């Protein structure tokens, strides 16, 4: 107990009064020190307008449910751009449920443990610290439970069963969806799905079982950037819209966001690009938008906690600039981990080779690449020749060459990009926190030729759409061509690294 008994009782009476208990917006305004000096909220008067709107929708639902013999559950799906304060709202919902629905169970799930621990739960910890009733609860890395003194008083004085009274961060498993089931509470259940666009249909189906108890306090929230135009999150806004209340939020309309950043993104990628629609406008990709790599795969891998595949060789991919506005890019990858992607602007052949040589010499034995894969188109062939003279383990890759799967892809470049997609789809790989790399990976589209082969959008075509050359992403693609990945053979993906280069290199995008 933090306060004197009289003050503690007053706090409980306030929080549990119908005025605050059944109005989450009033709860949020009451429980946090909005506008108070010497607090992180001293410059803020309350929730943002979109947050307030959703909180008030819950209030309307509670009022409508009062006195009903067949109470309805509350379902809310929110599609939005980035940086609007989703994690803050999630934190408030958790604390409102725990504080006013005594004995209830709250489950928060996301696609990765890192997302749950370092983002969702870290944000929750900040808001719990600020709450007037923070001493009611005890927080761990993945749970919030009633503090021992508070639990004792609930059991003794209010006869509440606290066996399922907690909030818990819980990962889902597509391979074993039933492991996600089994949550029941007559006091109330709340399920919050973060980055819900990436959660597969079996998990949504299992989640329905959470709400089998006919309690009026059943809440299901889905928050996500709308990265797929298929799947259950998409269906919340389309085929299953009658079951869900929905909101789509453009980041530019939200108070306190970096509008200049969003303007730059739209200027760079185009207003109709997938990046702009998903990351800024909170709109689903167009049905005909054939982007090679879905944004959900890319975002899911950024900063992911993985066990480094240290037994696999280190590979460098070097994309050499061919045009004045392009940068050369060096990608360093070992198995399931991309350590970094470095770019070099305005360098001639010898300068670039000198940097690569110095980088190689400075690396320890364990850090040296087994292979350096270099795109030979343009001046890349000269880079390969010079690095060979310097005795570096370099191999030239002509992405205009035939792929191993000649029936499926127009050229090696297309196959390598889809190899990236396959690699990311494994859910066990890691990308660095590099926003330019993220955007480049999400930018190129693809189409089918008249013979049914996949062709990646060329760099020239991307420039016509106002997009920059995906130098970083192409460097990553080159690491997928390494013979080291294929177990050390001199042939990988059907490409023979020992055969001589063509006398006339075909320029491809």
N, C-alpha and C positions, 0 to 999 in steps of 0.2 A: 504494500500500500504506500503510495507516494504522498498523498495529502492527508490532513487530519480527517477523522471519521466523518464529521459533519460536511466537510467540503467534498469528500469522496462520495458520500451519499447524494449530495446535490448534483455532482457530475453524472452519476448513474441515472438519477431521475431525469435530468435533461436529455441525455443520450437516448434513454428508453421511452421518453414521452412520444406519443403519436406524432406530434409536430415534427420532430427530428427523425425519429425511427422510420417513419414512412415517407420521408422526403430526403433522398440522398443528396440533393443539392444543398438543402439547409444543413444536413450533417457535415458536408465538406466545408461549408462556410463557418460552422460552429467549431469544428474540431481542430482546425489549422489556424496558425497565427497570421492571417492575411493582413498586410499593411503594418505589421508591428515592427518597430525599430529593433535592430540587432538580431534580426532573423533573416533567413534567405528569402522570405516573402514580403519584405518591407516595401517593395516597389509594386506589389501585385494586390489587386482588390478582390480577386476571386478567380474561379475557373474561366477558361476561354469560352466564347459563345457556343462553339460546337460541342464542347464538353457539357456545358450547362444544358443545352438542348437534349442531350441523351439522358442526363440525370433526371430532367423533368419528365421525359417519356416514361422512365421507371416509376416515378410518382403517380403518373396518370394510370399506369397499369395496376399499381397497388390499390388505388382507389376503386378501380373497376372490378377488382377481384374481391373486394370486401363483401362478406356475407354470402358469397357464392358457394353452392354445394359442389360444383364442378369447376374449381379454379383453373384458370389458364396459366401456362408457363410463359415466360418472357423470353423472346428470341430477338437478338439484335446483331446485325452484321454491318460493319463499318469498313468501307473501302476508301483509302486515302493515299495522298502523296506522303512524302517524308517529312519528319520533323514537326509534326503538329501537336505532340503531347499525348500520344497513345499510352505510353508507359505510365504517365502520371494518372490518367483516367483509370487504367487497370489497377493501380495501387489504391486509389480511392474506393473503387468498387470492392476490393478485397477487404479493406479496413471497415467500410460501411457494413458489409455482410457479417464480419466477425463481431463487430461492436453492437449490432442491433438484432441480428438473428442468432441468438445464443444457442450453441449446440450444433450449428450448421457446418457444412463441409464445402470447402472451396478448392477446386482443382484448376491449376494453371498449367497449360501445356504449350510447347513450342517445338520447333524442328531440331534444335540442338541444345545440348546441356549448357554450352557457353552462353547461348541466348538467354536461357532461363536464369543462370547464375549471375552473369556479369551485367546483364541488361535489366531484365524484368525484376529479378529479386533484389538487385542492387538499388534500383529506383524505389522499390517498395520499402527498403530499409531507410532511405532518406525521408520518405513521408511518414513512416512509423515514428521516427525520431522526433518529428515536428508535432505529432498528434498529442492532444491533451491527455488522452487515455493510453499512451504508449506503454505505461507500466502494467496494463492489463495483460500484456502478451509477452511471450518469449520467442525470439526469432533465431533460427539456425540457417544454414546455407540453403536449405530447400523447404523449410516448414515455418509456420507461425502457429503456436499453440497458446492456450491461456496460461499465464503465469501461475505457479503453484498456489499462491494465496487467493488469486481470483478464481481458479478452478475449484478450490475448496469451498469458497463462499457460494458459488453457483450450485454445487452439489448439495451443500448443507441447507442453504436458505431457499433456493429456488427449485430444488429437486430436479435439476437438469442433468441428463446423461451426457457427459463430456467425452465419451469414447470415440466419437467421430467429429469432435469439435476442433477443426484445424483448417489451415490453408496450406496447400502443398504444391510444389513445383514437380511436375511429373512428365517424363518423356513418353512418347508413344512409340510403338513398334509395328510397322506394317507387316512384318513377318509373323508377329504374334499379337494381333489386335485385341484378343480377349484379355490379355494381361492388363489392359487399360480399363477394363470393366470392373464392376463390383462395388461401386460407390453408391451408397444409399443413406439417406438421413431424413427422418420425419420432421426435423427442425428447419430444413431448407438445404438446397444444393445449388451451387453456382459453378459453372464450367466456363473458363475463359481460354479461348484459343488465340494465341499470338502468332502472327504470320500465318494465318489460317489458309491462305491460298495454296500453301505447300503441303497441307495435311491431306492425306488420301482418303478416299471414300470409305474404306473399311473402318477407319477410326471414327468418322462421323456416325456411321451406323451403330457401332458399339456404344458411342456416347449417348445415344437415345435412351439406353438402359439406365443412365444416371437418374432419369427423371420419372421413374415408375411410381414413386410415392406421390399420392395426390395432395401434396402440400401446396399452399398458395405461393410459397417462396421457392420457385424454381426459375433459375436464370441461366441463359446460355448466350455468351458474347463471343463474336468472332471479329477480330481485328486483323487487317492485312493491307499491304500494297497489293493491288489487283493484278498479279503477274501472269495469270493464266485465263484464257477465255474458255476453259473447260474445267470440270471438277465441281465438287460440292460447294466451295465458296462462291464460285461463279453462279451456281444454281440458286444460291440464296437471293440473288438479284434478278433471276430470270425464271427458270422452270419451277422453283419452289418459293417464289416471292410471296405467295399467299400465307406462308408459315412464318415469315421473317419481317421484322421491321428493319429497314435499311437506310444507310446514309452514305453518300459519296462526297468526299471532301477534297477540294482543291487546296493544296498547301498555300497558294498565293493569297487565299481569302482568310487565312488564320492569323490572328493578331500575334505579333512577336516572332514571326518566322523570318528567315533570311530571303526576302523577295528578290534581292539582287542575284543570289545564287540560282534561284529558280529561273530568273530571266536569262542568265547565262546558259543554263542547261537547254532551254528552249531555243535560244539563238544558235547554240552549237549543234544540236541534234534535230531541230525542226519541230514545229508545233504538232505535227502528225506522227512523230516518231514514237516508237514503243517506250523509249526512255522518258520522254516528256509526258506521255499519257499515264504511265504507271507511277513514275517517281515524283511527278509534280501535280498532275491533275486528278490523280486518284481514279482514273478511268481504266477499264479493261483494254487489253490490246485488241486491235481490230481482228475480226475473224480471218481476214485475208492477209494478215501481217505474218509472213513466213520468216520469222527471226530464227537464226540457226540455233542459238542457245537461249533458253528461257531465263528471264531475270531471276526467277526463284532458285534455279540451280546455282547461279553465280553468287547471289547474296547468301545462300545457305553455306557456301564454302568459305566466305570471307571471315578470317579470324577463327575458324573452327578449331576446337581442341582435337588434335589427332596424335596418335603415336607415330613418330617419325619412322618411316621405313628405311632405317639406317643401313640395312644390308644391300639396298639397291644403289646403283651408281649415280653420281651427280652428273647432270647434263646441262649444258648451256645452249640456249637458242639465240642466234644473232640475226636479227632482221636489219639489213643494210638499207639506209635511205636511198631512194632512187629519184626523188624530186626535191626541189628546193624547200618546200614547206614541210617535208617529212622529217622525222627523227629516226636515227638508228636506235635499236632497242636490244638490250641483252636480258634474257630471262634465265634465272638460275633455279633449277628444279631437281629435287631428289625424290623419286618415287611419287608418293602421295602429297608432297609439299612443294609449293612454289615459295621460295624464300624472298625473292625480290625481282622486280623488273626495273632496270635502269635505262634511261634514255640519254642520247648524245645528239646535240644539235650542231649544225654548221661545221661538220668535220669532213676533211678529205680522207681518202683511203688510208694514207700512211698514219695520220693522226689516230684514226679509229683502231688500226692494227696495233699501234703503240699502246693504247689504253688497254686493249684486250690482253696483250702480252704482259703488261705490268700487273694487271689483275690476276693473271694466271700465276706469275712468279711469286706474287705476294700471298697466294693461297697456301695453306698448310697441305700436307699430304692427304688428309682426310677431306679437305675442302676442294681439291682439284677435280675438275670435270674429267670423266672418262672420255667424253666426246663433246665437241663444240660444233653444233649444227648451224650452217650458214646458208642463207638464201643466196643463190648464185646469180639470180636475175639482176640485170643492171651491172653496177660496179661490184656486186657481191663476189663474182668470179675472181676479181683481182684481190679481194680480201682473203679468199680461200688460198690463193697462190702465195700471198705474202705470209699468212699464218703458218702454212706448211713449211716455208723457208725458215721460219722461226721455231720449227719443231714442235708446234702445238698439235694436239690430237683433233684436227679439224676435218669436217666432212661437208662437202657441198651438196645442197639440196635444191633441185630445180622443181618448184611447185607447179610448173606447167607440164611436168611429165605425167605419164599415165599412172593411175593409182593401182593398188593391188586388186581392188574390186572394180574392174573395168565396166561391169554392168550397172553399177550403182552411182559412180561419180565421174564427172567430166575430167577431173585432173587431181593431182596429188593434194593441191591446196584444199579442195573441197573435202577430201577424205581426212586430212589432218584436223580441220575445224570440227568435223563430226567426231573425231577422236577426242577432242577436248570435251565436247558434250557428253560423250560416253564416260570419260574420266570423271567429270563433275557429277554425273548421275550415280556414281558409286556411293555417294554420301560419306565417304571416308577420306576425302582429300581437303587440302587447305590452300586458300589463296591469301595473299597479303592484303592488308587494308589499304588498297590503292584504288581510289575512286576512278581514275582515268582508265585503269585496266578493266574495272567493272563495266564502265560505259562502253569501252571498245568491244568487249566480249559480247555485249548485248546489242550492238549496232548492226552488223551485217545481216542481210536477209539472204534467202536462197530461192531458187526456182528450178524447174525441170526443163531440160532441153527437149527438142522435138523427138529425140531418141530415148527419152525417159531417164536421162542422167541428171544428177544433182549438180548445180553450178552455184558457187558462192558469189554473192554480189561483189563486183570488182571495186577496187579503190577509186577508179574513175567514176563509176556509178554512184558510189557513196559521196564523192565530192559534189556531184550534181545535186544531191539531196542536202548539201550543206554540212556533211559529216567529215571529220578528219580521218586521215589514214589510220587504221588500227594497228599501229606499229608494235605496241606492247603485246597485244593479243596475237599478232603474227609471230612474234618471238616465242611466245608460249607454244603456239602451234608447231613450230620447228622442233621443239623438244619432244614432240610426239612422233617425230620421224626417225629418232635415233635407233641405231642398231643395238645399242645397249639395252633398250627397253625390250627388244626382241630376244634377249638372252645372249647378246654378244655376236650374233651372226652378222655377216656383211650385207645381208639382205633383210630388209624389214618393210612391211607393207608392199612387197613386190618391187621395191626400189633398190637397185644395185648401186651401192655407194662407190664401187671401184670402177664402174664403167666411165669412159671419158665423157666430159661435158660436150654438149652439142656445140658445133662451131657457131651457129646462129641461135642465140637464146631468144626464145619467144617471150615478149613482155606480157605478163598477165597482171590482173588486178590484185 
